[in-house]
Amino acid sequence: MLRQYQLTVGVASRLLDAVVIGLVWLASFGLRFHAPIVQVTKGFPEFSTYATLTPLIVILWGLMLDTHGVYKPQRLLSDKSELVLLIKGHGAALLCLIALTYVFSEYRYSRGVMIYFGVLGALALVVDRICLRVAFRILRRRGLRTRNVLLVGEGRSVELLIGRMRRYPELGLQLRGILTASVSDVRQVGGVPVIGDVGMIADILVRGDINQVLIALPRQDWPALDGILGRIQDHPVDIQIVPDLHEYVTIGCQVEDFDGIPIIALNESPLRGYRALAKRFTDVVFSLLALAVFSPVLAIVAIAVKLTSAGPVLYAQERMGLDGRTFRMYKFRSMRTDAESATGAVWARQGDDRRTPIGAFLRATSLDELPQLFNVLVGHMSLVGPRPERPVFVTKFRDEVTHYMQRHKVKAGITGWAQVNGWRGNTSLQERILCDLHYIRNWTYFLDIKILFLTLYKGFINKNAY
């Protein structure tokens, strides 16, 4: 269903985006030097200097938009989501272009052209995508390559499917009716008529006006699937099965072909293969740079901790990370060595009297977290990810918070999406989990970079860090 749509729209999108980006690049040159808003003071460059860069720009934009999931097969995005990804991919490609032309070219391209290209390129991509969707919707309404769909099933899955089909009319799917697993008194679902039960399916298909059968049985009706498939396997219709598993999908769902055996993968980590390698490379490089830059601070804090309280400089605490495995996370000690001897494991609280003389300052400024750069360097943690929690709290939270353990699908991080959005320390655990799941579900390499910049921009001081 989606693959067929993407074979048409995906190719059209790639070609249209390539043409638009190439034309906008050339138009930006013309606007800057032949219709200037700001007077040209440094001479007029040759048009060929900019024109020869067009193939590189087209390829770079194609790669960046693809990396951001704009052309991802078997995936359908809402209008808003697609436009957001387009703008993000365009911005990332523009930064790469500026970096490449600065590092590898002796010629300095006009900043005015880059500004024009950045603004007009984003607008043009948005307009071309809107126009493409509108064009397909108009063509579908006129009956071009529409498909008549028979829906088999009942319950939540059927309701969700009907809603999704109406949200994406460009797919050209025309619902002709619903068949239930057994005789039902229900006459319609979501405005679609219930025309009978599955015992009638062969007779309906004989008429020849159905192109596609979507089977969305609730789990209790799965035993009926053999009979349904047996009745329709010899009919020339496309068959899709929608498993009743939507309540278990929190991160994502994919169907894999294992040598002819379909396998449904639920909630897999997005950080596999080259993505994991890219993230690990960034962690190693940035943690080494950070250790080098902050080495004087590390030394000063270590001396201050040693001089102001009895006990070790570093505090090692067991935390849970990737795949539920535990590791020892290091921090500068900010509390007395007997801080939990009477209370056991508890969260720090405002005005906590267990803190050392400089403990409150270290925690409020996040300086106590700096030794975690060594955890990143050895691979226990990442620079960006959900904050690791102590196993004793994990045992408690996994029973209280839905989908809590899904946050362990990626490495724990020093900073994360929850932290840059203010959910740090003794704040809403539910909101933090939602942020963590959002991060995992929508992970891209550039999201990590964005979180790192937001961490630096917003600073390390936080009112909830006790």
Secondary structure, 3 states (H helix, E strand, C coil): CHHHHHHHHHHHHHHHHHHHHHHHHHHHHHHHHHCCCCCCCCCCCCHHHHHCCHHHHHHHHHHHHHHCCCCCCCCCCCHHHHHHHHHHHHHHHHHHHHHHHHHHCCCCCCHHHHHHHHHHHHHHHHHHHHHHHHHHHHHHHCCCCCEEEEEEECCHHHHHHHHHHHHCHHHCEEEEEEEECCCCCCCEECCEEEEEEHHHHHHHHHCCCCCEEEEECCHHHHHHHHHHHHHHCCCCCEEEECCCCHHHCCCCEEEEEECCEEEEEECCCCCCCHHHHHHHHHHHHHHHHHHHHHHHHHHHHHHHHHHHCCCCCEEEEEEECHHHCEEEEEEECCECCCCCCCCCCCCCCCCCCCECCCHHHHHHHCHHHCCHHHHHHHCCCEEECCCCECHHHHHHHHHHCCCHHHHHHCCCEEECHHHHCCCCCCCCHHHHHHHHHHHHHCCCHHHHHHHHHHHHHHCCCCCCCC
